[in-house]
Amino acid sequence: MPPDPGTPADWLRHARSDLSLAHKSGDPDTLLETLCFHAQQSTEKCFKAILLKTLIEKFPSDLSVPVDVSDAVALTDYAVTTRYPGAYEEVGEDEYRDALRMAERVMAWVESVI
């Protein structure tokens, strides 16, 4: 049974789905930019899971955000810039792997907090 809609657990369920999609490389018809978008979406949904928890229970004052989690803000570029055709540099394999690593770190940290 899925979690109640809109709960932190539900946001994490959707974040896991995006992260799963971000791992689907290898199909020649799938752009790495699209996979990076899913990595960004996973991270955004993880942060929203914490935000919901924050609004409900108030963020603990002793909760510190690791630097590697804060660095995931760089994924925001994939939410808009690479989602649609345009003038941007094509995403390479290394950049794609970095996006996945950032999204995975955020997922692990949020799961440890919630």
C-alpha positions in Angstrom: 0.0 0.0 0.0 1.5 3.3 -1.0 2.0 6.0 1.6 -0.5 8.8 2.1 -0.3 11.3 -0.7 1.8 14.3 0.1 3.6 12.8 3.1 7.4 12.8 3.3 7.3 9.1 2.6 5.3 9.7 -0.6 7.7 12.4 -1.7 10.6 9.9 -1.1 8.7 7.3 -3.1 8.5 9.7 -6.0 12.2 10.7 -5.5 13.2 7.0 -5.7 11.2 6.6 -8.9 13.1 9.6 -10.5 16.4 8.2 -9.3 15.6 4.8 -10.8 14.8 6.5 -14.1 18.1 8.5 -13.9 19.9 5.1 -13.8 18.4 4.0 -17.1 21.4 4.8 -19.3 22.4 2.6 -22.2 19.4 3.2 -24.5 20.8 5.1 -27.5 17.5 7.0 -27.8 17.7 8.3 -24.3 19.5 11.6 -23.8 21.8 11.8 -20.9 20.4 15.3 -20.3 17.0 13.7 -19.7 18.6 11.3 -17.2 20.2 14.2 -15.4 16.8 15.9 -15.2 15.5 12.9 -13.3 18.6 13.1 -11.0 17.7 16.7 -10.3 14.0 15.8 -9.8 15.0 13.1 -7.3 17.0 15.6 -5.3 14.3 18.2 -5.4 11.7 15.7 -4.1 14.1 14.6 -1.4 14.4 18.2 -0.2 10.6 18.6 -0.3 10.3 15.5 1.9 12.4 17.3 4.5 10.6 20.5 4.0 7.3 18.8 4.7 8.8 17.2 7.8 10.1 20.6 8.8 6.8 22.2 8.5 5.2 19.5 10.5 7.8 18.8 13.2 10.2 21.8 12.8 13.7 21.2 11.5 15.9 20.1 14.4 18.4 22.8 15.2 21.2 20.3 15.4 20.6 19.0 11.9 23.6 19.9 9.7 23.6 19.5 6.0 26.7 17.8 4.7 28.6 19.8 2.0 28.2 17.0 -0.6 24.4 17.3 -0.1 24.5 21.1 -0.4 26.5 20.8 -3.6 23.6 19.0 -5.2 22.0 22.4 -5.8 24.1 22.3 -9.0 21.5 19.8 -10.3 19.0 22.6 -10.6 20.4 23.4 -14.1 19.1 20.1 -15.3 15.5 21.0 -14.3 15.1 23.6 -17.0 18.2 24.1 -19.2 18.6 20.6 -20.5 15.0 19.5 -20.4 14.1 21.1 -23.7 16.1 21.5 -26.9 18.3 24.5 -26.8 21.8 25.9 -27.0 23.7 24.1 -24.3 26.6 21.8 -24.1 25.8 18.1 -24.4 26.0 16.1 -21.2 28.9 13.6 -21.2 29.2 10.4 -19.3 31.3 11.9 -16.5 28.8 14.7 -15.9 25.9 12.2 -15.9 27.7 10.0 -13.4 28.4 13.1 -11.2 24.6 14.0 -11.3 23.8 10.4 -10.2 26.3 10.5 -7.3 24.9 13.8 -6.1 21.3 12.5 -6.2 22.3 9.3 -4.4 24.0 11.2 -1.7 21.0 13.4 -1.1 18.7 10.3 -1.1 20.9 8.6 1.5 21.1 11.7 3.7 17.4 12.4 3.6 16.5 8.8 4.4 18.8 9.0 7.4 17.1 12.3 8.6 13.6 11.1 8.1 
